[in-house]
Amino acid sequence: MAYPPLVTYGSVQDYRQHFYRVYCTRTIPTFDGYEVRFRKGQFDHCFFDSVITKDDTFSTARAERIDWIMTALQDPNAELRVGWDNKKKKATPNRRVTIVVGTYVVVVRLKKENKAEFVTAFDAEPRTIQNIRSNPIWK
């Protein structure tokens, strides 16, 4: 599946408006029938890195891939893994991790009746990909 070109804006606010316009005004269907909901508050978690405090430094590298989120969710060739619950410190079937283009990751939390909620997306480091792939394949 072809992935969209990187998105380049001049400000954080432009990326934020793009996220709200493309993702927060509707649900995004996955290739296998889940309807993913996006909340405005997820922008900071998704596009900011934690350098000194939580989510304090805007990441242009993350933001440039903003349009990859939808494509990844709709990619029938994506690698799917069971996600990790940090609070419980274990893999949990209510989280799904989508891996595409080698290292790009999209995480959703599954709800009832084919509903899901977007958690985050990022280009993962090799060690992170290794950890994700140690979790079971999502079925």
N, C-alpha and C positions, 0 to 999 in steps of 0.2 A: 504494500500500500504506500502511495506517495505521501510524504509529509509536507505540510505547508512551509513556505520560506519563513525565516526568522522575522519577527516584528520589531521594528525600530521606531521608538518615539523619543521625544526630547525631554519628557518629564515623567515622574512617577504618577502624577495625576492623569496623564494620557493613558498609561497602562491600566490604571485603576478604572477609568471610564470604559476602556475596551473590555475589561473583565466584567464589569457590571452590565454593559450592553449585550455582549455575546453570551454570557453564562448565567447571569442572575435574573434575567427577565423570563426564563423558561427552563424547562427541564431538558437535559440532553440524553437521548436514548443511546444505550450501548448496543453493540452488535447482537447481543443475546437477550435483549428485551428488558433490561433494567432502565428505569427513568432516574437519572442522576440530578439531584437538586444542588444548586450552588448558593451559598450565602455570602453576602457582601463582606462579612468579617473574615472569610477565608483568604481574602486577598493578601493580607499582611503575613499570614502564616505561610502562604505559598511562595510569595515573591520577596520575602525578606529573610536574610540569614541572621543567625544569632552570633554576634561577635563578642559584645560585652554583656548585653542583656538580651532577653528573649526578643527575637524578631526586630532587631534594631538597625540593620544595615540593608538597604535596598540592593537586590541582586539583578543587575541587568541581564546576566547570563540566564537566569531563571525566567525573567520576564520576556525575553526575546522568543521563548518557546511557548508563549501563551496560547497560540492556536494549535499546538500539538496536543493539548489536553483533550479536546473534542475528538480529534483524529485517533488518538490512542484508544479512547473509550469505544470508538466505532470500528476498530481494526479487528477483523475476525482472525487474523494471524498473530495477534498479541499473545505473549506468554503470560499466563495468569497463575498467581500464587496466593495462598492463604496469607493474610496479613498478620502483623504482630501487634499485640496489645501491650503497650508499655506499662500500664498500671498492673496488669496481671502477669507480665513477664512471660508470655507464651503466645504461640500462634493461635488465632481465633478465627473461626469461619465467618464471622460477621464483618470481617475486613477483607477486601480484595485488592491485591496489588497487580497492576498491569505493567508489564515491561515491554517496551518497544524500542526500535532503533538501537539495540544493544544495551543502553544504560538509562533510557528515559523512563521514569516511573510515575504512575498515577495511582493514588490510593483513594479508595472509596469505602465508606462504612455502609453495609447493607442493612436495610430496614425490612419491614413487612411488605408482602405483596409486590415484589419486583420493584421496590423503591430503594434508592440509595442516596447517600449524601457525600459530596466531594470533601476530601480531607486535605490533600496536598498533591503537588506534582514537582518533580525536580530531576535533574540529570545526576544520577548517582555515581559515587566513587566506586571503584572496583570492589573494595571490601564490603560496602553496603550491598551491592548486587550479589556478592557471594552469600551474605547473611540472608537476603531475601530468598535466594534460590535454595537455601537450606530448609525453608518451610515447604510444606506439602503443596503439590499442584492443586489448584482450585478446581473443583468440579461442580 
